[in-house]
Amino acid sequence: MAIRNRMPGLRKKGGIWQIEKRCRWAEGGWLRESTGTASRMEAEKYLIRRMAELEEEARRQADGVYTFEEAAFRYLEEVAGKSSADTIAMHLDQLFPFIGKTPLEQTHDGTLKPFIDHERERGLSPKSINNALGVVSVVLNRAARVWRDEQGRPWLTQAPARISRLSLKGKQSRPYPLSWEEQDGLLKALPRHLADAALFALNTGCREQEICQLRWTWEVKVTELNTSVFVLPEEVTKTGTERVIVLNSIARRVIDARRGLHKEHVFTYRDKPVAKLHSSAWKRSWKAAGLPVQRGTLKGVHNLRHTFGRRLRAAGVALETRKTLLGHANGDITTHYSAAELEELINAVEKIVSRGVAQTPTLTLVRQGACRSVGKLSETTKRAAGESRVSP
């Protein structure tokens, strides 16, 4: 019987075969890693596969061919300091099993279909899937237009494929601005650290991650007005520009109550920064407060921002001022305000402190000649027939 020669480069340590083999394609000329198996035959198969992978990778790099995974990791390095980095990393983790090893020029709607089908099967909404597809588009565009290898060649030498999005028609959840009574019920149900953050959001219109990352070093004193504001850096805001957060009397009370609890972050839990507000505690509290949980209605933290915007409109705050307070991209990116301009913004947010002035208004839609009411209606506004209002 012929004796089978054993493949060199394998050593058994602790019952597991380890690779220690010279390899010109490996970094440093040596391939050192565990095979993860106690079987000699399986270890040899693993070694053969890894050598082939390294050779293929070296050949691709010599030819200027990059995989989606390689491009994605470079993109992650670029966005590491941004508030959206964790969300982007989450989407990429979901994408890697389907297109991680796919060359960039082969990343298109066809290769993405298994990913889309999988996400649909596990119940993700079209909007959530589209968010991941948006990350794919950004990576492809940067590979084609920005990144260059050592020879000056683009990572993607052809025009990036257009990544189609799923239709959202009739599938987007509707926002649910809170009435004062609903606000009281929710704040009572929330744990203290989330209640403080929620009350701050209701009075400033800040987005979730703007609140979670809020730092004391961003606070700027305005001595002329005997108050302070927060200046959010561009890497935190959705628009990628600095944003000034002014405080009404309620928001100031929240800030003052948080002073001294943590040396760096404003909103913390057990001496650590709050990572997110839309947690299991939020979901339990939302349900406990008797707020809607049916499909088609937003149940997350963003409803607080909608409530802020709706109350500003109900209080008669001008559209341009509302845009500034909500941090919408409107072409005006300055954060240099005079004391008079800041006072105007502070007076605007102070208007929503009064429950009589800033009662969440009726949302009445006129469609095909018929008037139908949507959302929460007070008896007074029900009688105000003919007035048509839309969400800010």
Secondary structure, DSSP 8 states (H G I E B T S, - for coil): -------SSEEEETTEEEEEEE-TTSGGGEEEEE---S-HHHHHHHHHHHHHHHHHHHHHHHTT--BHHHHHHHHHHHTTTSTTHHHHHHHHHHHHHHHTTSBGGG-SHHHHHHHHHHHHHTT--HHHHHHHHHHHHHHHHHHHHT-B-TTS-BSS-S----------TTTS-B-----HHHHHHHHHHS-HHHHHHHHHHHHH---HHHHHT-BGGGEEEEGGGTEEEEEE-TTTSTTSS-EEE---HHHHHHHHHHTTS-SSBSSEETTEE---SSSHHHHHHHHHTT---STTB--STHHHHHHHHHHHHHTT--HHHHHHHHT---S-------HHHHHHHHHHHHGGG-TTTS----EEEEETTEEEEES---HHHHT-TT--B---
